[in-house]
Amino acid sequence: MAEHAQAEFLVLADPTTDTTSRYGLFDLLGDSVSAPATLIIDRDRRVVAASIGENIGDRVSPETILRVLRELRGDGA
């Protein structure tokens, strides 16, 4: 997915669902898959921002992610 999206950031592949289960995202929607989610995790591994979708197509826009990152850094909106 990272290659397909030409992502310039780390993208987690979680084929064993270990990570999504730890964050409470696996089978959250009762469909036996991980819920669509965007988590911003700081260097101390704390979730500092999160968006969890209600269906497979419910994704956060790149513009929203960048805005949240700027706000967290104190760079304004």
ABEGO torsion letter per residue (X at the ends): XAAAAGBABBBBBBAAGAAAAAAGABGAAGAGBBBBBBBBBBAAGBBABBBBBABAABBBBAAAAAAAAAAAAGAEX
